[in-house]
Amino acid sequence: MLSRRDVIIAACALGSLTVRPGRAHATPEFLEKAIQDITKGAPVKDGKVRLTIPALAENGQSVYTTVAVESPMTKADHVRAIHILSEKNPIAHLLSWHLGPRAGIAKVSTNIRLAASQQVTALAEMSDGTFWRDRRDIVVTVAACIDGG
Amino acid sequence: MDISPARISVPTEAKKGDIIAIKTLFRHPMETGYRVDRYGKPIPRRIVKRFSVTYAGDVVFAMDFTQGVAANPFIAFHAVAVETGEIVFVWEDDQGKIVTERRTLTVAR
């Protein structure tokens, strides 16, 4: 009897046969470069940022992700942007949220795609030009079936 | 008339200075461009590129997307209630399709 799981695994395997050559996954080096492109070389400190993702995601196609940053969100001191980065997706820099003092609090949620079990990075850019980050490990059972899982 | 692909949850009333929670859901395939169809032909990429929210004369929230965002993107964020006015939500995809939605927030003193 063909189970739903078998069908999904077969579909992923089929995907890997038909994948076009020349497309690579992001690697930790790509991730470093993506961070460099955002920070322009400024140092990145741990803290202030809280990235909330499940420790285990059954479906990498849609992983609920929340980032909250400690900030008074005033004109003088606020979060300018939050970026989410991946070390194993085809693209390292998944998304950017642009905020300002009119946001009131720096807390944003969305659903992301993850191509594999990996460490996800949330990077916050403050109005004073400093950068802060949080990193979380996640196990993805069925990866976003983008190139055969 | 088409049914709007956008669903928005935003309060209709708030007190000045309140932080309001806004949630949006947008119906869109967010096609990665990595998949192939049953004949092995690549399915072209089609994603939302940018989402922005303007309220009382300022952009209060914006988002840049890649194919790393899930299909039918859901976004939850916040804004400070400053004055009675329209909150304008704009989604733009990489084929240039633009969807605009407006909601009025009434702010009591």
Interface residues (C-beta under 8 A of the other chain):
Chain A: G15 T18 V19 R20 R23 Q61 S62 V63 T66 I84 S86 N89 P90 I91 H93 L94 L95 S96 W97 H98 L99 G100 P101 R102 A103 G104 I105 K107 V108 S109 T110 N111 I112 R113 C145 I146 D147
Chain B: I19 I20 T32 Y34 R35 V36 G40 P42 Y55 D58 V59 V60 F61 A62 M63 D64 F65 T66 Q67 G68 V69 A70 A71 P73 F74 I75 A76 F77 H78 A79 V80 V82
